[in-house]
Amino acid sequence: MVPALRRATTAPDRHIRAHALATQRLLRDPDAGFTYAIEEAKRVVALGGSGYREYSAQDIRRIFHIESLRALGLSLREVGRALDDPGFTPSALVGDLIGRTRERIAAETELLTRLSRIHAADPAGWEDALQVVTLLQALGSPSADARQRAALSSADEAPLPVEALFEAVLGETDPHVAGALRWALARSGDGGPALLAEGIGSPVAAVRERAVRSLTEMPGDEATRHLRDALAHPDAVVGGYAALELGARGDADAVPTLIDMIAEGRNDTEAADALSVLASDTATADRIAARLVDRLAHDTTGAPARGRLTQALAGVPGTTASRALVELSHDAERAVALTATYLLQLRAGR
């Protein structure tokens, strides 16, 4: 049969050759061959009486129905069902087509993202490009060791695009790998702080925390500006990380949040340490002490909070803090009074 078909494709009669070629295409690739057959049928109709089979109006309608359904992405089998099965409903098929189209778009988007990341790495040659591809694949590995090695290698072997590191750090759950990714991201150049600021706006609390923790390790004025913005975030965890880092950077905007953290018992020891760093000059120390005293006097400040606020005065130098401790040494709450007395003795021994 196949040799006969092959001979027919070179037959003297052009009609036989055309049918043989159409049949050959159908056997080789049913979808492509059917498309070719449709085009041939339309061409024949346009030519008129040339010796071909005559097509009725119903045939022509069916051809165009087939072509329309094929344009939607239906296979030949699905086209046949759509045209011949009276019980066939289009809604299920269209829904399936939508799902397959979305999967195809997702795959193409993933490919585009991968190519964009390779392009952003600006490899000097194919060897560098392959190294970038290898590291990008390792970042998505199920092995924590592989992900960690990729993060650490990106600083020396082949710099990874900041977008790839950003996405990796926001999705990383292993603490050791996360630390390596934050380290790599901090050394990845421009673009990191702005991306992390967007990550802080995530609706997922864990992602927000990873974003702000990464931002605290980013150097530079841009990162500091985004940390100041994070102080006002409704998520107390985000604001807390930002305040601790701003305190370490000597930014007094963090003082109100740090005092709130001490009163509420959220990383209060670290917050008190940050206050002591900020209280490096007399004027700032007096302002911090005044804020602590004011918070101590609030009616809503309970005994445990008052104890922590009193303890925080230990790291604040100056006369304002000393006077506050003298007053607190006579406080009605025995724990507060004992803490203040002890701190006064430490000051006297300096």
C-alpha positions as CSV (number, residue, x, y, z in Angstrom):
1,M,0.0,0.0,0.0
2,V,2.8,2.5,0.9
3,P,4.8,1.8,-2.2
4,A,1.7,2.3,-4.3
5,L,1.0,5.6,-2.6
6,R,4.5,6.7,-3.1
7,R,4.2,5.9,-6.9
8,A,0.9,7.8,-7.0
9,T,2.6,11.0,-5.8
10,T,4.6,11.0,-9.1
11,A,1.7,9.9,-11.4
12,P,1.2,11.8,-14.6
13,D,-2.4,12.7,-13.7
14,R,-2.4,15.7,-11.5
15,H,-5.6,14.7,-9.8
16,I,-4.1,11.4,-8.7
17,R,-0.9,13.2,-7.5
18,A,-3.0,15.7,-5.5
19,H,-5.1,13.0,-3.8
20,A,-1.9,10.9,-3.1
21,L,-0.1,13.9,-1.6
22,A,-3.1,14.7,0.6
23,T,-3.4,11.0,1.7
24,Q,0.4,10.9,2.4
25,R,0.1,14.0,4.6
26,L,-2.8,12.5,6.5
27,L,-0.9,9.4,7.2
28,R,2.2,11.2,8.3
29,D,0.5,13.9,10.5
30,P,-3.3,13.6,10.7
31,D,-3.8,17.2,12.0
32,A,-1.5,18.9,9.5
33,G,-2.7,16.6,6.7
34,F,-6.3,17.4,7.5
35,T,-5.6,21.1,7.4
36,Y,-3.9,20.6,4.0
37,A,-7.0,18.7,2.8
38,I,-9.3,21.5,3.8
39,E,-7.2,24.1,2.0
40,E,-7.2,21.9,-1.1
41,A,-11.0,21.5,-0.9
42,K,-11.4,25.3,-0.7
43,R,-9.1,25.8,-3.7
44,V,-11.0,23.2,-5.8
45,V,-14.3,24.9,-5.0
46,A,-12.8,28.2,-6.0
47,L,-11.6,26.8,-9.3
48,G,-14.9,25.3,-10.3
49,G,-15.3,22.6,-12.9
50,S,-11.8,21.2,-13.1
51,G,-12.6,17.5,-12.9
52,Y,-12.6,17.3,-9.1
53,R,-15.5,16.1,-7.0
54,E,-18.4,18.6,-6.8
55,Y,-18.9,19.9,-3.2
56,S,-22.4,20.7,-2.0
57,A,-23.3,23.7,0.1
58,Q,-23.5,21.4,3.1
59,D,-20.0,20.1,2.4
60,I,-18.6,23.7,2.3
61,R,-20.4,24.6,5.6
62,R,-18.9,21.5,7.2
63,I,-15.4,22.3,5.9
64,F,-15.6,25.8,7.4
65,H,-17.1,24.4,10.7
66,I,-14.1,22.0,10.9
67,E,-11.7,24.8,10.2
68,S,-13.3,27.0,12.8
69,L,-13.1,24.3,15.5
70,R,-9.5,23.5,14.6
71,A,-8.7,27.2,15.0
72,L,-9.9,26.8,18.6
73,G,-7.3,24.2,19.2
74,L,-9.4,21.0,18.9
75,S,-7.9,17.8,17.7
76,L,-9.4,15.9,14.8
77,R,-11.1,13.5,17.2
78,E,-12.6,16.4,19.2
79,V,-13.8,18.0,15.9
80,G,-15.5,14.7,14.9
81,R,-17.3,14.5,18.2
82,A,-18.4,18.1,18.0
83,L,-19.9,17.7,14.6
84,D,-21.3,14.1,14.7
85,D,-22.3,13.4,18.3
86,P,-25.8,14.8,18.9
87,G,-25.4,14.6,22.7
88,F,-22.1,16.4,22.7
89,T,-22.1,19.7,24.7
90,P,-19.5,22.4,23.9
91,S,-19.2,23.7,27.5
92,A,-17.1,20.8,28.8
93,L,-14.8,20.9,25.8
94,V,-14.4,24.6,25.9
95,G,-13.6,24.4,29.6
96,D,-11.0,21.8,28.9
97,L,-9.5,24.0,26.1
98,I,-9.3,26.9,28.6
99,G,-7.5,24.7,31.1
100,R,-5.0,23.5,28.5
101,T,-4.5,27.0,27.2
102,R,-3.7,28.2,30.7
103,E,-1.2,25.4,31.2
104,R,0.4,26.3,27.9
105,I,0.6,30.0,28.9
106,A,2.1,29.0,32.3
107,A,4.7,26.9,30.7
108,E,5.6,29.6,28.2
109,T,5.7,32.2,31.0
110,E,8.0,29.9,33.0
111,L,10.3,29.6,29.9
112,L,10.2,33.4,29.4
113,T,11.1,33.9,33.0
114,R,14.0,31.5,32.8
115,L,15.3,33.1,29.6
116,S,15.0,36.6,31.1
117,R,17.0,35.5,34.1
118,I,19.7,34.1,32.0
119,H,19.7,37.3,29.9
120,A,19.8,39.5,33.1
121,A,22.9,37.6,34.3
122,D,24.6,38.9,31.1
123,P,26.8,35.8,30.6
124,A,30.0,36.5,28.7
125,G,29.9,33.1,26.8
126,W,28.1,29.8,26.6
127,E,30.1,28.4,29.4
128,D,28.9,31.2,31.7
129,A,25.4,30.8,30.4
130,L,25.4,27.1,31.2
131,Q,26.8,27.9,34.7
132,V,23.9,30.3,35.3
133,V,21.4,27.6,34.1
134,T,22.9,25.1,36.5
135,L,22.7,27.4,39.5
136,L,19.1,28.4,38.6
137,Q,18.1,24.7,38.5
138,A,19.9,24.1,41.8
139,L,17.9,26.9,43.4
140,G,14.7,25.0,42.6
141,S,16.1,21.6,43.8
142,P,14.2,19.6,46.4
143,S,17.6,19.2,48.2
144,A,18.3,21.9,50.8
145,D,22.1,21.3,50.4
146,A,21.9,21.9,46.7
147,R,19.9,25.1,47.2
148,Q,22.4,26.3,49.8
149,R,25.4,25.6,47.6
150,A,23.7,27.4,44.7
151,A,23.2,30.5,46.9
152,L,26.8,30.5,48.1
153,S,28.2,29.8,44.7
154,S,26.3,32.7,43.1
155,A,28.7,35.2,44.7
156,D,31.8,33.7,43.0
157,E,31.1,31.4,40.1
158,A,28.2,33.1,38.3
159,P,26.1,35.9,39.7
160,L,22.5,35.0,39.7
161,P,19.8,37.6,38.7
162,V,18.4,39.4,41.7
163,E,14.9,38.4,40.7
164,A,15.8,34.7,41.0
165,L,17.3,35.2,44.4
166,F,14.4,37.3,45.5
167,E,11.8,34.6,44.6
168,A,13.9,31.9,46.2
169,V,14.4,33.7,49.5
170,L,10.6,34.5,49.8
171,G,9.8,30.8,49.3
172,E,12.6,29.2,51.4
173,T,11.5,27.4,54.6
174,D,14.9,25.9,55.6
175,P,16.6,28.4,58.0
176,H,20.1,27.5,56.8
177,V,19.3,27.9,53.1
178,A,17.3,31.1,53.9
179,G,20.4,32.6,55.6
180,A,22.6,31.8,52.5
181,L,20.0,33.2,50.2
182,R,19.8,36.5,52.2
183,W,23.6,36.7,52.1
184,A,23.6,36.2,48.4
185,L,20.8,38.7,47.8
186,A,22.6,41.3,49.9
187,R,25.5,41.0,47.5
188,S,23.5,40.9,44.3
189,G,23.6,44.6,43.5
190,D,20.8,47.0,42.8
191,G,17.1,46.0,42.7
192,G,17.0,43.9,45.8
193,P,15.5,46.5,48.3
194,A,12.7,47.5,45.9
195,L,11.7,43.9,45.3
196,L,11.8,43.1,49.0
197,A,9.6,46.1,49.8
198,E,7.0,44.6,47.4
199,G,7.4,41.3,49.2
200,I,6.5,43.0,52.5
201,G,3.1,43.8,51.0
202,S,2.4,40.0,50.5
203,P,-0.9,38.8,52.0
204,V,1.0,35.8,53.4
205,A,2.5,36.5,56.9
206,A,5.5,34.1,56.4
207,V,6.4,35.7,53.1
208,R,6.3,39.2,54.7
209,E,8.6,38.0,57.5
210,R,11.1,36.5,55.0
211,A,11.0,39.7,53.0
212,V,11.6,42.1,55.9
213,R,14.3,39.8,57.3
214,S,16.1,39.9,54.0
215,L,15.7,43.7,53.8
216,T,17.4,44.1,57.2
217,E,20.5,42.5,55.7
218,M,20.6,44.8,52.6
219,P,23.0,47.7,52.9
220,G,22.5,51.2,51.7
221,D,20.2,54.2,52.0
222,E,17.5,52.6,49.8
223,A,17.1,49.7,52.2
224,T,17.0,52.1,55.1
225,R,14.2,54.1,53.5
226,H,12.1,50.9,52.9
227,L,12.7,49.9,56.5
228,R,11.3,53.2,57.7
229,D,8.2,52.6,55.6
230,A,7.9,49.1,57.2
231,L,7.7,50.6,60.7
232,A,4.1,51.6,60.0
233,H,3.1,48.1,58.6
234,P,0.1,46.7,60.4
235,D,2.0,43.4,60.9
236,A,3.8,43.8,64.2
237,V,6.4,41.2,63.2
238,V,7.4,43.3,60.1
239,G,7.5,46.5,62.1
240,G,9.6,44.8,64.8
241,Y,12.3,43.5,62.5
242,A,12.4,47.0,60.8
243,A,12.8,48.7,64.2
244,L,15.5,46.5,65.4
245,E,17.6,47.0,62.3
246,L,17.0,50.8,62.2
247,G,18.1,51.0,65.8
248,A,21.3,49.2,64.9
249,R,21.7,51.7,62.0
250,G,21.3,54.6,64.4
251,D,17.9,55.7,63.0
252,A,15.9,57.4,65.8
253,D,12.6,56.9,63.9
254,A,12.6,53.4,65.4
255,V,12.3,54.6,69.0
256,P,8.5,54.5,69.4
257,T,8.3,51.0,67.9
258,L,11.1,49.7,70.1
259,I,9.4,51.0,73.2
260,D,6.1,49.3,72.1
261,M,8.1,46.1,71.7
262,I,9.5,46.3,75.2
263,A,6.1,47.1,76.7
264,E,4.4,44.2,74.8
265,G,7.2,41.7,75.5
266,R,8.1,41.2,71.8
267,N,11.8,40.7,71.5
268,D,12.1,43.1,74.4
269,T,15.7,42.4,75.2
270,E,16.8,43.1,71.6
271,A,14.7,46.2,71.6
272,A,16.3,47.5,74.8
273,D,19.7,46.8,73.3
274,A,18.7,48.8,70.2
275,L,17.6,51.7,72.4
276,S,20.9,51.7,74.2
277,V,22.7,52.0,70.8
278,L,20.5,54.9,69.8
279,A,21.1,56.7,73.2
280,S,24.7,57.5,72.1
281,D,24.4,61.3,72.6
282,T,22.9,63.2,75.5
283,A,20.0,64.7,73.7
284,T,18.8,61.4,72.2
285,A,19.3,59.6,75.5
286,D,17.1,62.1,77.3
287,R,14.4,61.8,74.7
288,I,14.4,58.0,74.9
289,A,14.3,58.2,78.8
290,A,11.4,60.6,78.7
291,R,9.4,58.3,76.4
292,L,10.1,55.3,78.6
293,V,8.9,57.3,81.7
294,D,5.8,58.4,79.8
295,R,5.0,54.8,78.9
296,L,5.6,53.7,82.5
297,A,3.0,56.2,83.7
298,H,0.2,55.0,81.3
299,D,-2.8,53.5,83.2
300,T,-2.9,50.7,80.7
301,T,0.7,49.6,81.3
302,G,0.6,46.5,83.4
303,A,3.1,45.3,86.0
304,P,5.1,43.0,83.7
305,A,5.4,45.8,81.1
306,R,6.5,48.3,83.8
307,G,9.2,45.9,84.9
308,R,10.5,45.6,81.4
309,L,10.4,49.3,80.7
310,T,12.3,50.0,84.0
311,Q,14.9,47.4,83.0
312,A,15.3,49.2,79.6
313,L,16.4,52.4,81.5
314,A,19.6,50.5,82.4
315,G,21.0,51.0,78.9
316,V,20.1,54.7,78.7
317,P,22.7,57.1,80.1
318,G,22.0,60.7,81.3
319,T,20.4,62.5,84.1
320,T,16.8,62.0,82.8
321,A,17.1,58.3,83.1
322,S,18.9,58.5,86.5
323,R,16.1,60.7,88.0
324,A,13.5,58.3,86.6
325,L,15.2,55.4,88.4
326,V,15.3,57.3,91.7
327,E,11.6,57.8,91.5
328,L,10.9,54.2,90.5
329,S,13.0,53.0,93.4
330,H,10.0,54.1,95.6
331,D,7.4,52.6,93.2
332,A,4.4,50.9,94.8
333,E,5.1,47.7,92.7
334,R,7.9,45.9,94.6
335,A,9.4,44.3,91.5
336,V,9.7,47.7,89.8
337,A,11.2,49.3,92.9
338,L,13.8,46.6,93.4
339,T,14.8,46.7,89.7
340,A,15.2,50.5,89.9
341,T,17.3,50.3,93.1
342,Y,19.6,47.6,91.6
343,L,20.1,49.7,88.5
344,L,20.9,52.8,90.6
345,Q,23.6,50.8,92.4
346,L,25.1,49.7,89.1
347,R,25.2,53.3,88.0
348,A,26.9,54.4,91.2
349,G,29.6,51.8,90.8
350,R,30.6,52.9,87.3
